Amino acid sequence: MTSRKAAAPLFSLLLAALCAGCGGPSPPAPAPPAPVYSPECWIGDPSQVVSSGAQAVRFALPGPVDPAHAPFPRSPSERIVFRHLYQTLIRVDCAGAVLPGLAASWTGSDGGLTWTFLLREDARFRDGSPVRAADVIASWTGGTLSGDRPWGPDPPESLTALGDRRVRVTFSRASADVPAVFADPGLSVARREGSTWAMGTTGYRADAPANEATGSGAAPRDRVTLSWLGPGIPPGPERIQFEFQPASDARDLVDQGFDVLVSRDVSVLRYVLERTDYDSWPLPWDRTYVLLVHALLTEGTPEAGSPRGIPASVARTLAGEAVRAEARPPRGPRWWERADGCFLRLPAGAGVGYAARWARSPEVEESRTLRIAFRSDDPTARDLSERLVALTGPGSARGEAEWVRRQLPQAAEDSRVQALGHGPSAFARALGEGSEAAYVIALPDRPSAPCEELGNLVASAGWLGLRLPGPERSGIVPASRLDLGQSLVSLVQTRSRLILRGGTPPLLLEGDGTLVYPATSPGVGTR
């Protein structure tokens, strides 16, 4: 197979030849350089890009897609599909390089408080109409669409359209570099005009089945087909068929001939290694599983500002034996331990009944089973929860058993410990109430909007705010006041592998871990 580095110059030459003679009238200012992705962000053979225009690709998804959510994704599947239809002002690749999206250029002023974006002259909606500054602001503010925005509790002070092509954003906090939040899919630009899908800004269009309801009446889909309508020949596949097959073993997807799938299951990777028609690529370590504990109620709470540690022996056991995913012990400080610049909104009434639920009494302590909860649809969370419970049982090293029990509220040596799986809605309810002894959850390793991610966590587990004095348990507070390092115990890091059928067009890996075909960005090249 041609290496990515060796193929990069060939790709650039072929792309230049393909685009020769495509120019139009000269713009009033020099055209911005084409987005240039870092070589390590290509997955697959870049030389396959130019020759792939007539191909159709089957892409396996981890879950269904709801068109009503477009363009703001609420699941990993929607993140992948929507990224092929909708664009943000900037893009961030897997190496952290900031690249043009809908914006050709941007400048900071007022010491980093104000950022002004110049839209590309060729930025167009799917119907050919130009993307104007007012359209950008309307998408962000909900003028034509609904959906959450990733600003967090510190939104811009003002959004201003300066003519048709300039958008000015002013914040109350300065940033030395263009804020990465402008690459967050929550700031995608789209327009809804009664169709099933919000109108996007790329060369792809989502095919709508006949007689399907439109707008918010559209049902979630297990299959979404995107077709390239131009302009020009796509440097990616002409047709992408995204499919979700519930309860399907990923090995069956390989046997069915899917061209692209992502899996964390090492048994699937071993199966692929036995075949000659597929290759696999490791993706970045992108997920840390943590044990969310009741810091106020557990023994051995570290000093303020010091995160809870996990014994090396426990970390090795969890990463090497407990899970069926590719895993390793957590490395280095986690981003939530360095979130001093974040301000979080605590939900009103958080922790109602919390103290009474965990009050000490002989009767309660005698009958209580301490449960480590996990989402039943997350096999890695299940594996970790069950292994933590096993570490408290007979035959385990005494030090490991004691460490696990110290993470649980009011745990005694003879306390019963149990792993309990909840469906998504039941888990969300239990997490909000703080009714279980601890929770195994997954957090992203490189969120594009860390403050928003922390805000979502605190909103879903409001009892984390009980560390504060009563008068401070509502409103907006600095993240440092919650000292979340004492409530989140890092267990393992995991990553997926991309599995590609031979000859399939390559993909690009973006900064948030999303995989995308390069046709969604004009003039894509490599460094």
HELIX and SHEET records of a PDB file:
HELIX    1   1 ARG A    4  CYS A   19  1                                  16    
HELIX    2   2 PRO A   39  CYS A   41  5                                   3    
HELIX    3   3 PRO A   46  GLN A   48  5                                   3    
HELIX    4   4 VAL A   50  SER A   52  5                                   3    
HELIX    5   5 PRO A   67  HIS A   69  5                                   3    
HELIX    6   6 PRO A   76  ARG A   83  1                                   8    
HELIX    7   7 ASP A  110  GLY A  112  5                                   3    
HELIX    8   8 ALA A  133  THR A  141  1                                   9    
HELIX    9   9 ALA A  180  ALA A  183  5                                   4    
HELIX   10  10 PRO A  185  LEU A  187  5                                   3    
HELIX   11  11 GLY A  215  GLY A  217  5                                   3    
HELIX   12  12 ALA A  250  ASP A  255  1                                   6    
HELIX   13  13 VAL A  266  LEU A  273  1                                   8    
HELIX   14  14 ALA A  312  THR A  317  1                                   6    
HELIX   15  15 LEU A  318  ALA A  322  3                                   5    
HELIX   16  16 TRP A  335  ARG A  338  5                                   4    
HELIX   17  17 TYR A  354  ARG A  357  1                                   4    
HELIX   18  18 PRO A  362  SER A  367  1                                   6    
HELIX   19  19 PRO A  379  LEU A  391  1                                  13    
HELIX   20  20 ARG A  398  ARG A  406  1                                   9    
HELIX   21  21 PRO A  424  GLU A  433  1                                  10    
HELIX   22  22 PRO A  450  SER A  460  1                                  11    
HELIX   23  23 GLY A  462  ARG A  467  5                                   6    
HELIX   24  24 GLY A  470  GLU A  472  5                                   3    
HELIX   25  25 ALA A  479  ARG A  481  5                                   3    
HELIX   26  26 LEU A  484  GLN A  486  5                                   3    
HELIX   27  27 PRO A  518  THR A  520  5                                   3    
SHEET    1   A 2 VAL A  36  TYR A  37  0                                        
SHEET    2   A 2 GLY A 525  THR A 526  1                                        
SHEET    1   B 3 TRP A  42  ILE A  43  0                                        
SHEET    2   B 3 LEU A 507  LEU A 509 -1                                        
SHEET    3   B 3 LEU A 515  VAL A 516 -1                                        
SHEET    1   C 4 ALA A  56  ALA A  60  0                                        
SHEET    2   C 4 ARG A 239  GLU A 243  1                                        
SHEET    3   C 4 ARG A 223  TRP A 228 -1                                        
SHEET    4   C 4 TYR A 204  ALA A 206 -1                                        
SHEET    1   D 2 ILE A  90  VAL A  92  0                                        
SHEET    2   D 2 VAL A  98  PRO A 100 -1                                        
SHEET    1   E 4 ALA A 103  SER A 109  0                                        
SHEET    2   E 4 THR A 114  LEU A 119 -1                                        
SHEET    3   E 4 ARG A 166  THR A 170 -1                                        
SHEET    4   E 4 SER A 158  LEU A 162 -1                                        
SHEET    1   F 3 VAL A 260  SER A 263  0                                        
SHEET    2   F 3 ARG A 497  ARG A 501 -1                                        
SHEET    3   F 3 TYR A 278  PRO A 282 -1                                        
SHEET    1   G 6 GLU A 326  ARG A 328  0                                        
SHEET    2   G 6 LEU A 488  ARG A 495 -1                                        
SHEET    3   G 6 ARG A 287  VAL A 293 -1                                        
SHEET    4   G 6 ALA A 438  PRO A 444 -1                                        
SHEET    5   G 6 THR A 369  ARG A 375  1                                        
SHEET    6   G 6 ARG A 416  HIS A 422  1                                        
SHEET    1   H 2 PHE A 343  LEU A 346  0                                        
SHEET    2   H 2 GLY A 475  PRO A 478 -1                                        
END                                                                             
